Amino acid sequence: MSDAYERERQNNSRLDELSAKVSALRGVTIDIYDNARDQGVIDSTSETFSTFSTSLKGSATRLTRMAASGNKVAVLKLAGIISATMLVLYFLYHLAF
C-alpha cells in the first residue's frame, strides 16, 4: 500500500513539473506571436512613411516648379500656405507642451 502511495506521489510531482513546463512553453509561444505581430505593425508603418515621403517629394517638386514659373499669385498662395502651416504647428506645439 505504501509503495502505491509513493508512486502516486511521484506521478503527481512529475505531472506538476510537466504542467509548469507547458505553461512556460505557452508563455514563450504567446510572446513570439506578440513580437511577430508587432513586427508586422512596424513594417506597415514603415511602408506608410515611405509612401508619405514619396508623396511629399512630389508635392515639393510641383511647388518648386510653380514658384519658378514666376506667377505672382501662385507665389503668394504658397507663402500663405507655408505661413499658415507654421502658425498651426506653433500653436499645436504650445498647446501640447
MMTF fields as JSON, N, C-alpha, C and O atoms, coordinates in Angstrom:
{
  "mmtfVersion": "1.0.0",
  "mmtfProducer": "UNKNOWN",
  "numBonds": 387,
  "numAtoms": 388,
  "numGroups": 97,
  "numChains": 1,
  "numModels": 1,
  "chainsPerModel": [1],
  "groupsPerChain": [97],
  "chainIdList": ["A"],
  "bondAtomList": [4, 2, 8, 6, 12, 10, 16, 14, 20, 18, 24, 22, 28, 26, 32, 30, 36, 34, 40, 38, 44, 42, 48, 46, 52, 50, 56, 54, 60, 58, 64, 62, 68, 66, 72, 70, 76, 74, 80, 78, 84, 82, 88, 86, 92, 90, 96, 94, 100, 98, 104, 102, 108, 106, 112, 110, 116, 114, 120, 118, 124, 122, 128, 126, 132, 130, 136, 134, 140, 138, 144, 142, 148, 146, 152, 150, 156, 154, 160, 158, 164, 162, 168, 166, 172, 170, 176, 174, 180, 178, 184, 182, 188, 186, 192, 190, 196, 194, 200, 198, 204, 202, 208, 206, 212, 210, 216, 214, 220, 218, 224, 222, 228, 226, 232, 230, 236, 234, 240, 238, 244, 242, 248, 246, 252, 250, 256, 254, 260, 258, 264, 262, 268, 266, 272, 270, 276, 274, 280, 278, 284, 282, 288, 286, 292, 290, 296, 294, 300, 298, 304, 302, 308, 306, 312, 310, 316, 314, 320, 318, 324, 322, 328, 326, 332, 330, 336, 334, 340, 338, 344, 342, 348, 346, 352, 350, 356, 354, 360, 358, 364, 362, 368, 366, 372, 370, 376, 374, 380, 378, 384, 382],
  "bondOrderList": [1, 1, 1, 1, 1, 1, 1, 1, 1, 1, 1, 1, 1, 1, 1, 1, 1, 1, 1, 1, 1, 1, 1, 1, 1, 1, 1, 1, 1, 1, 1, 1, 1, 1, 1, 1, 1, 1, 1, 1, 1, 1, 1, 1, 1, 1, 1, 1, 1, 1, 1, 1, 1, 1, 1, 1, 1, 1, 1, 1, 1, 1, 1, 1, 1, 1, 1, 1, 1, 1, 1, 1, 1, 1, 1, 1, 1, 1, 1, 1, 1, 1, 1, 1, 1, 1, 1, 1, 1, 1, 1, 1, 1, 1, 1, 1],
  "groupList": [{"groupName": "MET", "atomNameList": ["N", "CA", "C", "O"], "elementList": ["N", "C", "C", "O"], "formalChargeList": [0, 0, 0, 0], "bondAtomList": [1, 0, 2, 1, 3, 2], "bondOrderList": [1, 1, 2], "singleLetterCode": "M", "chemCompType": "L-PEPTIDE LINKING"}, {"groupName": "SER", "atomNameList": ["N", "CA", "C", "O"], "elementList": ["N", "C", "C", "O"], "formalChargeList": [0, 0, 0, 0], "bondAtomList": [1, 0, 2, 1, 3, 2], "bondOrderList": [1, 1, 2], "singleLetterCode": "S", "chemCompType": "L-PEPTIDE LINKING"}, {"groupName": "ASP", "atomNameList": ["N", "CA", "C", "O"], "elementList": ["N", "C", "C", "O"], "formalChargeList": [0, 0, 0, 0], "bondAtomList": [1, 0, 2, 1, 3, 2], "bondOrderList": [1, 1, 2], "singleLetterCode": "D", "chemCompType": "L-PEPTIDE LINKING"}, {"groupName": "ALA", "atomNameList": ["N", "CA", "C", "O"], "elementList": ["N", "C", "C", "O"], "formalChargeList": [0, 0, 0, 0], "bondAtomList": [1, 0, 2, 1, 3, 2], "bondOrderList": [1, 1, 2], "singleLetterCode": "A", "chemCompType": "L-PEPTIDE LINKING"}, {"groupName": "TYR", "atomNameList": ["N", "CA", "C", "O"], "elementList": ["N", "C", "C", "O"], "formalChargeList": [0, 0, 0, 0], "bondAtomList": [1, 0, 2, 1, 3, 2], "bondOrderList": [1, 1, 2], "singleLetterCode": "Y", "chemCompType": "L-PEPTIDE LINKING"}, {"groupName": "GLU", "atomNameList": ["N", "CA", "C", "O"], "elementList": ["N", "C", "C", "O"], "formalChargeList": [0, 0, 0, 0], "bondAtomList": [1, 0, 2, 1, 3, 2], "bondOrderList": [1, 1, 2], "singleLetterCode": "E", "chemCompType": "L-PEPTIDE LINKING"}, {"groupName": "ARG", "atomNameList": ["N", "CA", "C", "O"], "elementList": ["N", "C", "C", "O"], "formalChargeList": [0, 0, 0, 0], "bondAtomList": [1, 0, 2, 1, 3, 2], "bondOrderList": [1, 1, 2], "singleLetterCode": "R", "chemCompType": "L-PEPTIDE LINKING"}, {"groupName": "GLN", "atomNameList": ["N", "CA", "C", "O"], "elementList": ["N", "C", "C", "O"], "formalChargeList": [0, 0, 0, 0], "bondAtomList": [1, 0, 2, 1, 3, 2], "bondOrderList": [1, 1, 2], "singleLetterCode": "Q", "chemCompType": "L-PEPTIDE LINKING"}, {"groupName": "ASN", "atomNameList": ["N", "CA", "C", "O"], "elementList": ["N", "C", "C", "O"], "formalChargeList": [0, 0, 0, 0], "bondAtomList": [1, 0, 2, 1, 3, 2], "bondOrderList": [1, 1, 2], "singleLetterCode": "N", "chemCompType": "L-PEPTIDE LINKING"}, {"groupName": "LEU", "atomNameList": ["N", "CA", "C", "O"], "elementList": ["N", "C", "C", "O"], "formalChargeList": [0, 0, 0, 0], "bondAtomList": [1, 0, 2, 1, 3, 2], "bondOrderList": [1, 1, 2], "singleLetterCode": "L", "chemCompType": "L-PEPTIDE LINKING"}, {"groupName": "LYS", "atomNameList": ["N", "CA", "C", "O"], "elementList": ["N", "C", "C", "O"], "formalChargeList": [0, 0, 0, 0], "bondAtomList": [1, 0, 2, 1, 3, 2], "bondOrderList": [1, 1, 2], "singleLetterCode": "K", "chemCompType": "L-PEPTIDE LINKING"}, {"groupName": "VAL", "atomNameList": ["N", "CA", "C", "O"], "elementList": ["N", "C", "C", "O"], "formalChargeList": [0, 0, 0, 0], "bondAtomList": [1, 0, 2, 1, 3, 2], "bondOrderList": [1, 1, 2], "singleLetterCode": "V", "chemCompType": "L-PEPTIDE LINKING"}, {"groupName": "GLY", "atomNameList": ["N", "CA", "C", "O"], "elementList": ["N", "C", "C", "O"], "formalChargeList": [0, 0, 0, 0], "bondAtomList": [1, 0, 2, 1, 3, 2], "bondOrderList": [1, 1, 2], "singleLetterCode": "G", "chemCompType": "PEPTIDE LINKING"}, {"groupName": "THR", "atomNameList": ["N", "CA", "C", "O"], "elementList": ["N", "C", "C", "O"], "formalChargeList": [0, 0, 0, 0], "bondAtomList": [1, 0, 2, 1, 3, 2], "bondOrderList": [1, 1, 2], "singleLetterCode": "T", "chemCompType": "L-PEPTIDE LINKING"}, {"groupName": "ILE", "atomNameList": ["N", "CA", "C", "O"], "elementList": ["N", "C", "C", "O"], "formalChargeList": [0, 0, 0, 0], "bondAtomList": [1, 0, 2, 1, 3, 2], "bondOrderList": [1, 1, 2], "singleLetterCode": "I", "chemCompType": "L-PEPTIDE LINKING"}, {"groupName": "PHE", "atomNameList": ["N", "CA", "C", "O"], "elementList": ["N", "C", "C", "O"], "formalChargeList": [0, 0, 0, 0], "bondAtomList": [1, 0, 2, 1, 3, 2], "bondOrderList": [1, 1, 2], "singleLetterCode": "F", "chemCompType": "L-PEPTIDE LINKING"}, {"groupName": "HIS", "atomNameList": ["N", "CA", "C", "O"], "elementList": ["N", "C", "C", "O"], "formalChargeList": [0, 0, 0, 0], "bondAtomList": [1, 0, 2, 1, 3, 2], "bondOrderList": [1, 1, 2], "singleLetterCode": "H", "chemCompType": "L-PEPTIDE LINKING"}],
  "groupTypeList": [0, 1, 2, 3, 4, 5, 6, 5, 6, 7, 8, 8, 1, 6, 9, 2, 5, 9, 1, 3, 10, 11, 1, 3, 9, 6, 12, 11, 13, 14, 2, 14, 4, 2, 8, 3, 6, 2, 7, 12, 11, 14, 2, 1, 13, 1, 5, 13, 15, 1, 13, 15, 1, 13, 1, 9, 10, 12, 1, 3, 13, 6, 9, 13, 6, 0, 3, 3, 1, 12, 8, 10, 11, 3, 11, 9, 10, 9, 3, 12, 14, 14, 1, 3, 13, 0, 9, 11, 9, 4, 15, 9, 4, 16, 9, 3, 15],
  "groupIdList": [1, 2, 3, 4, 5, 6, 7, 8, 9, 10, 11, 12, 13, 14, 15, 16, 17, 18, 19, 20, 21, 22, 23, 24, 25, 26, 27, 28, 29, 30, 31, 32, 33, 34, 35, 36, 37, 38, 39, 40, 41, 42, 43, 44, 45, 46, 47, 48, 49, 50, 51, 52, 53, 54, 55, 56, 57, 58, 59, 60, 61, 62, 63, 64, 65, 66, 67, 68, 69, 70, 71, 72, 73, 74, 75, 76, 77, 78, 79, 80, 81, 82, 83, 84, 85, 86, 87, 88, 89, 90, 91, 92, 93, 94, 95, 96, 97],
  "secStructList": [7, 2, 2, 2, 2, 2, 2, 2, 2, 2, 2, 2, 2, 2, 2, 2, 2, 2, 2, 2, 2, 2, 2, 2, 2, 2, 2, 2, 2, 2, 2, 2, 2, 2, 2, 2, 2, 2, 2, 2, 2, 2, 2, 2, 2, 2, 2, 2, 2, 2, 2, 2, 2, 2, 2, 2, 2, 2, 2, 2, 2, 2, 2, 2, 2, 2, 2, 2, 6, 6, 7, 2, 2, 2, 2, 2, 2, 2, 2, 2, 2, 2, 2, 2, 2, 2, 2, 2, 2, 2, 2, 2, 2, 2, 2, 2, 7],
  "xCoordList": [0.817, 0.0, 0.867, 0.565, 1.93, 2.83, 3.543, 3.809, 3.848, 4.531, 3.625, 4.095, 2.363, 1.415, 1.256, 1.152, 1.237, 1.12, 2.344, 2.214, 3.525, 4.761, 4.77, 5.173, 4.326, 4.256, 3.249, 3.493, 2.134, 1.125, 1.685, 1.431, 2.442, 3.063, 4.095, 4.166, 4.882, 5.862, 5.162, 5.597, 4.077, 3.316, 2.759, 2.824, 2.218, 1.69, 2.791, 2.585, 3.96, 5.094, 5.521, 5.749, 5.626, 6.023, 4.951, 5.259, 3.698, 2.605, 2.669, 2.433, 2.984, 3.139, 4.31, 4.201, 5.43, 6.585, 6.225, 6.584, 5.516, 5.105, 4.148, 4.232, 3.252, 2.316, 3.06, 2.712, 4.074, 4.871, 5.607, 5.69, 6.139, 6.85, 5.898, 6.247, 4.701, 3.713, 3.299, 3.144, 3.122, 2.77, 3.88, 3.611, 5.136, 6.273, 6.32, 6.56, 6.097, 6.098, 4.969, 5.158, 3.809, 2.681, 3.033, 2.722, 3.675, 4.084, 5.072, 4.961, 6.041, 7.027, 6.334, 6.638, 5.414, 4.694, 3.892, 3.878, 3.229, 2.446, 3.362, 3.028, 4.517, 5.479, 5.988, 6.126, 6.267, 6.725, 5.638, 5.924, 4.398, 3.285, 3.124, 2.95, 3.18, 3.047, 4.177, 3.951, 5.385, 6.536, 6.391, 6.697, 5.932, 5.733, 4.644, 4.771, 3.585, 2.507, 3.0, 2.662, 3.798, 4.366, 5.291, 5.328, 6.035, 6.929, 6.115, 6.535, 4.96, 4.089, 3.593, 3.497, 3.279, 2.842, 3.977, 3.755, 5.193, 6.354, 6.58, 6.841, 6.48, 6.654, 5.585, 5.88, 4.354, 3.262, 3.488, 3.27, 3.922, 4.189, 5.331, 5.29, 6.34, 7.476, 7.026, 7.468, 6.151, 5.627, 4.807, 4.893, 4.024, 3.206, 4.074, 3.795, 5.136, 6.026, 6.786, 7.06, 7.126, 7.806, 6.892, 7.333, 5.634, 4.668, 4.46, 4.385, 4.367, 4.211, 5.413, 5.256, 6.604, 7.827, 7.829, 8.175, 7.449, 7.382, 6.36, 6.622, 5.204, 4.162, 4.63, 4.376, 5.309, 5.806, 6.862, 6.882, 7.729, 8.747, 8.085, 8.506, 7.051, 6.329, 5.66, 5.697, 5.05, 4.407, 5.439, 5.197, 6.572, 7.624, 8.139, 8.425, 8.255, 8.703, 7.704, 8.096, 6.421, 5.392, 5.367, 5.204, 5.529, 5.562, 6.781, 6.682, 7.897, 9.109, 8.915, 9.3, 8.317, 8.044, 7.084, 7.254, 6.061, 5.085, 5.759, 5.498, 6.631, 7.309, 8.296, 8.484, 8.918, 9.891, 9.224, 9.863, 7.945, 7.259, 7.066, 6.815, 7.185, 7.112, 5.703, 5.515, 4.717, 3.339, 3.211, 3.315, 2.99, 2.961, 1.859, 2.079, 0.685, -0.435, -0.099, -0.374, 0.491, 0.844, 1.898, 1.835, 2.859, 3.898, 3.294, 3.676, 2.369, 1.704, 0.871, 0.839, 0.206, -0.554, 0.38, 0.073, 1.509, 2.479, 2.997, 3.107, 3.312, 3.79, 2.706, 3.012, 1.463, 0.357, 0.186, -0.036, 0.289, 0.141, 1.267, 1.024, 2.481, 3.617, 3.461, 3.695, 3.071, 2.889, 1.787, 1.96, 0.667, -0.447, -0.036, -0.387, 0.692, 1.153, 2.082, 1.968, 2.989, 3.917, 3.166, 3.489, 2.17, 1.382, 0.611, 0.573, 0.001, -0.748, 0.186, -0.142, 1.334, 2.295, 2.781, 2.951, 3.003, 3.441, 2.397, 2.732, 1.14, 0.085, -0.146, -0.402, -0.058, -0.196, 0.936, 0.714, 2.13, 3.283, 3.091, 3.333, 2.661, 2.472, 1.243, 1.187, 0.282, -0.891, -0.534, -1.014, 0.311, 0.693, 1.715, 1.691, 2.601, 3.652, 3.47, 4.243],
  "yCoordList": [-1.182, 0.0, 1.254, 2.224, 1.232, 2.359, 2.601, 3.743, 1.512, 1.612, 2.289, 3.115, 1.956, 2.585, 4.068, 4.898, 4.389, 5.793, 6.586, 7.717, 5.997, 6.664, 6.903, 7.971, 5.912, 6.072, 7.156, 7.945, 7.186, 8.219, 9.611, 10.558, 9.727, 10.992, 11.4, 12.57, 10.448, 10.731, 11.145, 12.066, 10.45, 10.812, 12.227, 12.996, 12.565, 13.919, 14.96, 16.035, 14.647, 15.57, 15.789, 16.922, 14.708, 14.819, 15.518, 16.255, 15.28, 15.962, 17.468, 18.261, 17.86, 19.283, 19.888, 21.003, 19.164, 19.638, 19.811, 20.809, 18.83, 18.897, 20.055, 20.736, 20.28, 21.398, 22.734, 23.643, 22.851, 24.082, 24.292, 25.418, 23.221, 23.337, 23.731, 24.543, 23.159, 23.504, 24.968, 25.666, 25.431, 26.839, 27.764, 28.795, 27.393, 28.199, 28.211, 29.259, 27.067, 26.984, 27.817, 28.477, 27.794, 28.597, 30.086, 30.851, 30.489, 31.881, 32.31, 33.407, 31.447, 31.759, 31.858, 32.752, 30.954, 30.975, 32.258, 32.857, 32.68, 33.917, 35.118, 36.029, 35.126, 36.22, 36.283, 37.37, 35.131, 35.094, 35.621, 36.389, 35.217, 35.685, 37.199, 37.886, 37.718, 39.17, 39.927, 40.979, 39.401, 40.042, 40.038, 41.036, 38.938, 38.861, 39.823, 40.459, 39.938, 40.858, 42.304, 43.116, 42.628, 43.971, 44.278, 45.412, 43.283, 43.475, 43.8, 44.621, 43.167, 43.471, 44.902, 45.564, 45.382, 46.772, 47.727, 48.751, 47.389, 48.232, 48.273, 49.337, 47.122, 47.091, 47.919, 48.649, 47.806, 48.582, 50.07, 50.853, 50.458, 51.869, 52.377, 53.503, 51.552, 51.925, 52.152, 53.101, 51.283, 51.455, 52.741, 53.45, 53.032, 54.241, 55.483, 56.402, 55.521, 56.677, 56.779, 57.882, 55.648, 55.661, 56.249, 57.054, 55.854, 56.393, 57.882, 58.659, 58.283, 59.688, 60.499, 61.603, 59.952, 60.634, 60.848, 61.93, 59.834, 59.946, 60.998, 61.801, 61.0, 61.979, 63.392, 64.33, 63.538, 64.851, 65.372, 66.562, 64.494, 64.906, 65.37, 66.359, 64.648, 65.043, 66.403, 67.235, 66.624, 67.914, 69.038, 70.122, 68.787, 69.805, 70.123, 71.279, 69.121, 69.355, 70.21, 71.135, 69.913, 70.704, 72.14, 73.078, 72.317, 73.664, 74.441, 75.638, 73.784, 74.442, 74.886, 75.994, 74.022, 74.401, 75.573, 76.475, 75.559, 76.638, 77.962, 78.999, 77.916, 79.131, 79.617, 80.82, 78.681, 79.055, 79.651, 80.366, 79.358, 79.878, 81.388, 82.028, 81.961, 83.407, 83.947, 85.162, 83.106, 83.533, 84.16, 83.452, 85.461, 86.183, 85.671, 85.516, 85.411, 84.941, 83.573, 83.314, 82.702, 81.369, 81.455, 80.714, 82.348, 82.509, 83.041, 82.59, 83.98, 84.498, 83.41, 83.332, 82.582, 81.473, 80.506, 80.031, 80.224, 79.32, 79.897, 79.18, 81.19, 81.839, 81.803, 81.583, 82.013, 81.95, 80.552, 80.398, 79.546, 78.162, 77.822, 77.221, 78.202, 77.913, 78.658, 78.084, 79.918, 80.703, 80.112, 79.985, 79.753, 79.175, 77.843, 77.561, 77.043, 75.757, 75.962, 75.268, 76.907, 77.183, 77.683, 77.285, 78.549, 79.046, 77.922, 77.844, 77.059, 75.931, 75.027, 74.62, 74.714, 73.864, 74.532, 73.868, 75.84, 76.586, 76.505, 76.239, 76.733, 76.693, 75.28, 75.101, 74.284, 72.901, 72.515, 71.814, 72.966, 72.667, 73.286, 72.633, 74.534, 75.189, 74.661, 74.716, 74.16, 73.572, 72.23, 71.896, 71.474, 70.151, 70.229, 69.404, 71.21, 71.297, 72.561, 72.85],
  "zCoordList": [0.0, 0.0, 0.0, -0.695, 0.769, 0.866, -0.462, -0.839, -1.163, -2.458, -3.49, -4.272, -3.5, -4.425, -4.107, -5.01, -2.838, -2.434, -2.893, -3.361, -2.759, -3.17, -4.689, -5.15, -5.452, -6.919, -7.306, -8.219, -6.612, -6.883, -6.592, -7.337, -5.509, -5.162, -6.231, -6.608, -6.711, -7.767, -9.062, -9.752, -9.374, -10.58, -10.478, -11.437, -9.324, -9.122, -9.221, -9.784, -8.675, -8.733, -10.189, -10.612, -10.938, -12.355, -13.185, -14.121, -12.834, -13.527, -13.275, -14.187, -12.052, -11.731, -12.502, -13.013, -12.593, -13.358, -14.831, -15.456, -15.374, -16.779, -17.008, -18.03, -16.082, -16.192, -16.189, -16.942, -15.35, -15.308, -16.628, -17.119, -17.201, -18.48, -19.607, -20.464, -19.606, -20.63, -20.49, -21.492, -19.268, -19.053, -19.536, -20.153, -19.251, -19.716, -21.24, -21.841, -21.87, -23.328, -23.922, -24.945, -23.297, -23.754, -23.671, -24.583, -22.587, -22.43, -23.5, -24.047, -23.803, -24.85, -26.204, -26.994, -26.473, -27.75, -27.903, -28.979, -26.848, -26.894, -27.098, -27.856, -26.428, -26.604, -28.044, -28.606, -28.638, -30.03, -30.955, -31.874, -30.72, -31.545, -31.43, -32.437, -30.2, -29.998, -30.678, -31.276, -30.59, -31.22, -32.739, -33.393, -33.299, -34.756, -35.201, -36.247, -34.429, -34.769, -34.698, -35.558, -33.676, -33.555, -34.724, -35.202, -35.187, -36.333, -37.58, -38.395, -37.738, -38.872, -38.824, -39.857, -37.636, -37.476, -37.831, -38.476, -37.408, -37.717, -39.227, -39.787, -39.883, -41.341, -42.041, -42.987, -41.583, -42.171, -41.992, -42.917, -40.807, -40.539, -41.406, -41.902, -41.586, -42.429, -43.872, -44.52, -44.374, -45.731, -45.845, -46.847, -44.828, -44.836, -44.892, -45.662, -44.075, -44.089, -45.404, -45.876, -45.994, -47.287, -48.36, -49.181, -48.354, -49.305, -49.066, -50.018, -47.809, -47.471, -47.948, -48.469, -47.769, -48.2, -49.703, -50.177, -50.452, -51.912, -52.323, -53.218, -51.679, -51.98, -51.646, -52.401, -50.523, -50.114, -51.091, -51.407, -51.565, -52.542, -53.844, -54.445, -54.27, -55.481, -55.313, -56.219, -54.156, -53.899, -53.861, -54.391, -53.247, -53.194, -54.589, -54.898, -55.421, -56.796, -57.558, -58.27, -57.418, -58.093, -57.575, -58.355, -56.25, -55.681, -56.19, -56.46, -56.318, -56.825, -58.266, -58.636, -59.08, -60.474, -60.547, -61.367, -59.674, -59.661, -59.276, -59.886, -58.256, -57.821, -58.879, -59.057, -59.574, -60.602, -61.834, -62.606, -62.017, -63.203, -63.14, -64.161, -61.934, -61.798, -61.641, -61.693, -61.454, -61.271, -59.871, -58.869, -59.798, -58.519, -57.591, -56.39, -58.143, -57.315, -56.726, -55.554, -57.534, -57.05, -55.954, -54.973, -56.113, -55.103, -53.808, -52.728, -53.888, -52.692, -51.997, -50.769, -52.789, -52.213, -51.491, -50.397, -52.108, -51.5, -50.184, -49.19, -50.179, -48.952, -47.874, -46.702, -48.25, -47.301, -46.716, -45.515, -47.562, -47.092, -46.115, -45.068, -46.455, -45.579, -44.248, -43.185, -44.306, -43.078, -42.208, -40.996, -42.805, -42.044, -41.411, -40.265, -42.146, -41.624, -40.428, -39.419, -40.549, -39.452, -38.213, -37.094, -38.404, -37.271, -36.587, -35.359, -37.38, -36.814, -36.023, -34.909, -36.581, -35.874, -34.592, -33.569, -34.644, -33.471, -32.354, -31.2, -32.706, -31.689, -31.161, -29.97, -32.026, -31.578, -30.632, -29.645, -30.932, -30.073, -28.688, -27.674, -28.65, -27.363, -26.617, -25.388, -27.35, -26.719, -26.078, -24.994, -26.764, -26.262, -25.123, -24.21, -25.176, -24.159, -23.4, -22.487]
}
